[in-house]
Amino acid sequence: MNTKVLEKLGKQLKTFRLDRDLTQEELADKVGIHPTYVGKLETGKSNPSVKMLFKISRALNVKLHELFLFDK
């Protein structure tokens, strides 16, 4: 898998999280995951499932497809 995609997705997640003034811990609590997993997602070191991305998008109050609106 192209790790650049995971890095871009992670950047997008972090941008949305910071725009909402959430810490990694607060987002993790809203989603029901461990804060270190949020860190791994944001750095592109973890490949989340679609189900997980859906939960995160709901916690960030964005549509799922918005997580993938990044340049190629």
SVG drawing of the C-alpha trace seen along z (x, -y; Angstrom):
<svg xmlns="http://www.w3.org/2000/svg" viewBox="-21 -25 26 27">
<polyline fill="none" stroke="black" stroke-width="0.4" points="0.0,0.0 1.1,-3.5 2.1,-4.9 1.8,-8.5 -2.0,-8.0 -2.0,-7.0 0.2,-10.1 -2.2,-12.4 -5.2,-10.9 -3.4,-11.3 -2.7,-14.9 -6.4,-15.5 -7.5,-13.8 -5.1,-16.0 -6.3,-19.1 -10.0,-18.4 -9.1,-17.5 -7.2,-20.7 -9.9,-22.8 -12.3,-21.5 -9.8,-22.2 -9.7,-18.5 -6.7,-16.8 -5.8,-13.3 -7.1,-12.1 -10.4,-13.8 -10.9,-12.5 -9.9,-9.0 -12.5,-9.2 -15.2,-10.3 -14.4,-7.4 -13.7,-4.8 -10.1,-4.1 -6.7,-4.5 -5.0,-7.9 -1.9,-6.3 -4.0,-4.8 -5.0,-8.4 -1.3,-9.3 -0.6,-6.4 -3.4,-7.4 -2.3,-11.0 1.3,-10.0 0.2,-7.5 1.6,-4.5 -1.7,-2.7 -4.2,-1.6 -7.7,-2.1 -10.7,-0.2 -13.6,-1.9 -15.7,-1.3 -13.1,-3.1 -12.9,-6.0 -16.7,-6.3 -16.6,-6.5 -13.9,-9.1 -15.7,-11.2 -18.8,-11.1 -16.8,-12.2 -15.3,-15.1 -18.7,-15.9 -17.6,-15.6 -18.8,-13.4 -16.7,-10.4 -15.6,-11.5 -14.2,-14.8 -11.4,-12.8 -10.2,-12.0 -10.3,-15.5 -6.6,-16.0 -4.3,-16.7 -3.0,-13.7"/>
</svg>
